[in-house]
Amino acid sequence: MAGLYHLARLNDRWFRLDEALVSAFVERWRPKTHTFHMPFGECTITLQDVAYQLGLPVDGRYVSGCLSEFHIYIEGGRPAWETFGECPEGADEDTVRRYARAYIMMLLGTQLFADKSGNRVQIRWLPFVARLEEMGTYSWGSAALAWLYRCMCRVANRNVIKLAGPLQLLQSWIFWRFPRFRPAGFETFSWPLASRWSGYIPSSSEKGPRVQTCPDIVSFWVQFTWMPYSSPDVLQVVHPEVLEPRHMVLWRSVTSLIYFAVIEWHQVDRVLPQFGGVQPRPQAALNIDFLMLKNGRGGDR
């Protein structure tokens, strides 16, 4: 459970999605480089952002596998269904663990790896929650970022009209990196950093005009905050575990991000100023077209 502890805390303080703002940024997403293209360079969501925004570990085992022993998780030839509410007081250990498994599946299916299936959760999580003691050994941060990348790459196709994925991560990243688009009245810093926007509900009058007042987002590139996590206010609330070398070394790595059949590249060599570095002329984008064809359903998209 340790790997999802901060996400569980954040679940109690979630915020609403500003669809107009998120859509405006998604329109500027470039699938080949996994970056938002701006007039004077590129920017993107990195493993560092995931660690700070959601408090998720970015090192550990990759999140993948095959549900080859499905019969272990069913009763009487069909899945065992149960309705969950609040865990009853005085519950024994087995009951607490059962409720914990259901809660974790809800977190994974709705907060990190949401898709377009509505209120359903993938059965692929059954082997993970069956081994609660191992939950903290996985790189949930890299898997969530891989899924966000893939969802934004898919919606870049003009035939796709609905966007899935951890969109609160994208919106919180926008608020931290582009002060122009931050909602007013949310100045308290807390951990994880995305919880800063707790209670934010974009009204119908805000969702349109905040984007309409600056129809070309790229014109506000000069207001981009390169290193928002170096401020004293952030350092006062950041969890020490996030700053461990085993995590930080991955923030600057050009590496693959894996989420089952989804494989995306973490191309931080194109956004070095986000880490305080000097950006040389970017190399050609990595060719990952053959990897982006996979959809995890036994065939190509």
Phi, psi and omega in degrees: 000338187304324183293340182246012185300311183292326177295323178297320177294321180293331182300331179280351184227044185282173182221163183278157182269132173270092189298321181295318181293313180299317180298322180297324179283320180300328179296341181257013179279137179245109185301325185292332182247352183056045180221159169268124183272125179239166185302325186248020179152199182231156174216159181198171175272127184244176176298329176298316179298318179299317181298316182284318185287318185249350180070026182268146175290142180249358173247169182119192182287146179287149182271099181196176179147182182227132180277072184273347181241051184299331183297340179292332188257016179236160179232129177063029177084002178216157180301146179275111183266146178205142178264133184243136171235231175275142179295128182296147177295143179073016181294147178285174186298320181297320179293317179299318181293324179294317177293324179296320179297317179295320180294319180295319178298324176295317179299313183294317186282339184244330184263317185260316190237042179295142175235203184260018184274001178080244185261019180258152181238138180298138177285354179298343182277351183302313179297332181286312182286342176293338179241074184302324184296341183260359184301326182281000182265001184258154178272077181294328180296315181291326178294318179296321180291322177300319181290322177296315176304311184297318180296320180289327177293321180293317184288349174292341174287127185297342180276352179259127186244347182244138182251133178243189177101179179283075187288336176296329175297314179298315183293319178296322177299318179298314181298321182284324185272331182240089182305333182302331186258006180289141173287150181280150174090011180239075186253356181277127179268134178212173183243137353295163188297333179295339180290352176302329185265021180305131179085359181291124177230106180293123178284166181297335180277341182269323189299321180278301187302327182296330176272323182294330180292343176220074187300336178249098184301328183297338179292347180257019179302324182296342180266005180293131180267112186289319185228074184287344185269003180267359182287150179302325180297324179286317182298336180285335185248346185297140178283132184303330183299327182296330184270008177293142182306324182297335175275311188297328182295333181280339181300328184258014185266134169275104189213170179274144175250127188240131172219092186054240182280354180277125177229116179232160183257139177265091190263066182286350177294348179263353183226042184300329177300338177292346178245016179082011181264177178259130184274113172282180178294122183297145175283172178299147181296145176296138180274103182241020183302319184291333178281329183283353177282340185284138181237001177081009181248024176087010180197189179266158182290000000 
